């Protein structure tokens, strides 16, 4: 599914929220870090709450780490691994993402796969 135009994602800047369609829609987001686009479910690994403190604000002030606004769990942007907080070592659920023709796309699995 198409999520956004590539130009909407600045390195270490705001992300773009979207919903994965399905029987139970799930909140997700894309961000750009170190020139690469990454996509994750928008759910902290400590407790199931969304990470962003304002819509699309996932990075800390440095633009280096993704942070859960609820309790401060800190995740590496490139692989989603928690490096600080109550869920150290756990990983955000990554989604398959590609950037093609100036757009960001996330692969959506059907129930038959």
C-alpha positions as CSV (number, residue, x, y, z in Angstrom):
1,X,0.0,0.0,0.0
2,X,1.2,3.5,-0.8
3,X,1.9,5.4,2.5
4,X,3.3,8.8,1.4
5,X,5.6,10.7,-1.0
6,X,9.3,10.2,-0.3
7,X,9.7,13.9,0.1
8,X,7.4,13.9,3.2
9,X,10.1,12.1,5.3
10,X,13.1,14.1,6.5
11,X,16.0,12.3,8.0
12,X,15.4,12.1,11.8
13,X,12.3,14.2,11.4
14,X,8.6,13.7,11.7
15,X,7.2,10.3,10.5
16,X,3.9,9.5,8.7
17,X,1.2,7.6,10.5
18,X,-1.1,5.2,8.7
19,X,-3.3,2.2,9.3
20,X,-2.8,-1.3,8.1
21,X,-6.1,-2.4,6.7
22,X,-7.6,-5.7,7.9
23,X,-10.2,-7.2,10.2
24,X,-8.6,-5.2,13.0
25,X,-6.9,-2.1,11.6
26,X,-3.5,-1.5,13.2
27,X,-1.7,1.8,13.6
28,X,1.7,2.0,12.0
29,X,4.3,4.6,10.9
30,X,7.2,5.3,8.6
31,X,10.3,7.4,9.4
32,X,13.5,8.1,7.6
33,X,16.8,7.5,9.4
34,X,20.4,7.6,8.0
35,X,18.8,8.0,4.5
36,X,16.7,4.8,4.8
37,X,13.0,4.5,5.3
38,X,11.8,2.2,8.2
39,X,8.2,1.1,9.0
40,X,6.9,-0.2,12.3
41,X,3.6,-0.9,14.0
42,X,2.9,2.0,16.3
43,X,2.9,0.0,19.5
44,X,5.4,0.1,22.3
45,X,6.8,-3.2,23.3
46,X,6.3,-2.5,27.0
47,X,2.6,-1.9,27.0
48,X,0.4,-1.6,23.9
49,X,0.3,2.2,23.5
50,X,1.2,4.3,20.5
51,X,4.7,5.8,20.6
52,X,4.3,9.4,19.2
53,X,3.8,12.2,21.6
54,X,2.1,14.3,18.9
55,X,0.9,12.8,15.6
56,X,4.1,11.9,13.6
57,X,6.6,12.8,16.4
58,X,8.5,9.7,17.0
59,X,12.1,10.8,17.3
60,X,13.8,12.3,20.4
61,X,15.2,15.9,20.2
62,X,18.4,14.6,18.7
63,X,16.6,12.8,15.8
64,X,18.6,9.7,16.6
65,X,16.2,7.5,18.6
66,X,12.5,6.6,18.5
67,X,10.9,7.2,21.9
68,X,7.6,6.1,23.5
69,X,6.0,9.2,24.9
70,X,4.1,7.3,27.6
71,X,7.1,5.9,29.6
72,X,10.3,6.8,27.7
73,X,11.3,3.4,26.1
74,X,14.0,4.3,23.6
75,X,14.4,2.4,20.4
76,X,17.1,2.5,17.7
77,X,15.5,3.8,14.5
78,X,17.3,1.5,12.1
79,X,16.2,-1.8,13.7
80,X,13.6,-1.0,16.3
81,X,15.5,-2.5,19.2
82,X,14.8,-1.0,22.7
83,X,18.1,0.2,24.2
84,X,16.7,2.0,27.3
85,X,13.6,1.8,29.4
86,X,11.3,-1.0,30.6
87,X,11.5,-3.2,27.6
88,X,15.3,-3.3,26.8
89,X,16.2,-5.8,24.2
90,X,12.7,-6.1,22.8
91,X,12.0,-4.9,19.2
92,X,9.3,-2.9,17.6
93,X,7.4,-5.0,15.0
94,X,8.9,-4.0,11.7
95,X,7.0,-3.9,8.4
96,X,8.4,-4.5,5.0
97,X,8.9,-1.1,3.3
98,X,10.2,0.0,0.0
99,X,10.8,3.4,-1.6
100,X,10.1,3.5,-5.3
101,X,9.2,6.2,-7.8
102,X,9.4,8.9,-5.2
103,X,6.9,7.1,-2.9
104,X,7.0,5.0,0.2
105,X,5.2,1.6,0.1
106,X,4.5,-0.9,2.8
107,X,3.8,-4.5,2.0
108,X,0.5,-5.7,3.3
109,X,0.0,-9.4,3.8
110,X,-3.3,-11.0,3.1
111,X,-4.9,-13.4,5.4
112,X,-4.1,-16.2,3.0
113,X,-0.3,-15.9,3.3
